[in-house]
Amino acid sequence: MNSNGHKRDLLRFGAFELDLASRELRKAGALVKLQSQQFQLLTLLAERAGQVVSREEIRRTLWDDETFVDFDQSINFCVNKVRDALGDDPQSPRYIETVPRKGYRFIGLAPPGISKPVPARWLLGAGAALVLLVAIAVAATMGVSRQRGVKPIESLAVLPLENLSHDPEQDYFADGMTDELITDLAKIGALRVISRTSVMQYKGTKKPIPQIARELNVDAVLEGTVTRDQGRVRITAQLIGAAPEKHLWAEKYEGSLSEVLTLQDAVAKAVVREIQIKVTPREQAVLATPRAVDPAAYEAYLRGLYLNPTEENLKKMREYFQQAVDKDPGYAPAWAWLADTYNGMAAYGVIPPREAVPRARVAAERALRLDNNFVMPMVELANAKQNYEWDWAGAEREYKRAIELNPKGVIAHLEYSGFLAEVGRTSEAVAESRRARELAPGMYWPNVQVAYRLYLDHQYDQAELESRKLLEWEPGIPWSYICQASVHLQTGRQQEAVAELRKAAALPSSGTYELMYLGHALAVTGARPEARKVLDKMLSLAKRRYVQPSFIAVVYEGLGDRDRAFECFEKAFAERSMHAWVLPDPRLDQIRTEPRFQKLMRGMGLQR
């Protein structure tokens, strides 16, 4: 019923619409087939949402008194068919809850909301409007829960949006929208938002929401769908409380791809004023300000986000983000990701740092001019100051500013941890990496950082415990083996270290990092001919593409050829490519005592 006491012809719940006038059930616009009795059952339950409907009421509604059937079996069959149509799990229901010995209760109907598409003027509003209403919904839920004494929602996971376009080529669009939601919701300081890396493992999952929430340690989950067809985009979203599982809010957005769906600023601010939540004025401004972007720029941006940042893909990512900023120079996120891509290219040695990092800095500064509260380009700027300019004080200021603006941002804590390790504050680096892991317990990379920072701090027992967990968790990623091998090498188990590094170098995703570590380990364990082969491979590779000179230096140091090692370190110093992962490594403890090395460190501002 609506507020005037009239029956509603259209009932919405999650991604579904139950049209009572046409007697149709639709999911994101697509018709879901239900037989007549099944539709009647769903209608009966949905119109009585929140109330227990007895099996006897169901019998009277679906069958007349002269029908001779096994009613218990027939009701069970009908309920199961409706659940199948909704994709509902009777053990962890989202829509139809069994009330033992009484009947069934419909728990998935959202309260009446906006019943027609929001007017649009630009393209990005598909994400901006959705983020805004999700933020408002989360905020409202937090305010209400505090008033009632219920535990407020303080953490959220955005599950990968489901692509309903029936075209796998459109997956990039759905995944890109997921990234946008995560990025924008993370701007709310009172809310901990799980990272993209952690949630993407649930793409296409059939796990119940409470289980996902437990695994990610969150209070609520946001899920939804994206349909893109013939120049139109439709997005549905629903917010689900985890313990107990409860639908809190749902809405649908639809508009042209050549436009952006957005809400009027005044409406957004009015809603925010009505709710009770810890939202700063800056956050209110961010949430209420409509964003605009050229459609082609946004398309290129999403294609760049979709790629996994491997050495091979980084060049493709740069092309997409460059296309985005060329088409719309006012789009800050594309500039921020362009900066991130250039810094990544420098770190992986895809192109020399002297080519990559200055461009990263320009892109980061451009993003900050467009949005001076945007945390991501602050981190990228700090990275450039740290790894290329050796402006340690300036880098630390940027990292701290980013963390102050978003204390729950995982990446800022991770990058700051690397900074602390490089300047010799390894115990602080351990603490910072642990903080990042607390914020994203299901994310692989913070766990790598914890293990490696413990190793750098010479806490080998703890580092080994963490490394074993990595191997159990992700045996297909080289860093799992590198962390374990590093500990073995420093604790006298050299052959075990070599065995681990052989596994790392054999993985498809391995690169120059793995060659460096394997070559060094072979050299110090006496397998000098094989170490020379690895070194020759690196030198040959360096003729075709950029290989960090400091990586080659580490292998020379393992071979005991210190003069050649210094030649490479001096070259790295001149190129400003002294690698942050290499410098604090205990593998270099002996060469660190050399006056020549100390002179290089003073030149970098790391020693007085």
Summary of the structure (lengths in Angstrom):
residues: 608
radius of gyration: 28.0
end to end distance: 75.6
largest distance: 100.5
contacts: 2072
relative contact order: 0.06
helix: 58%
strand: 11%
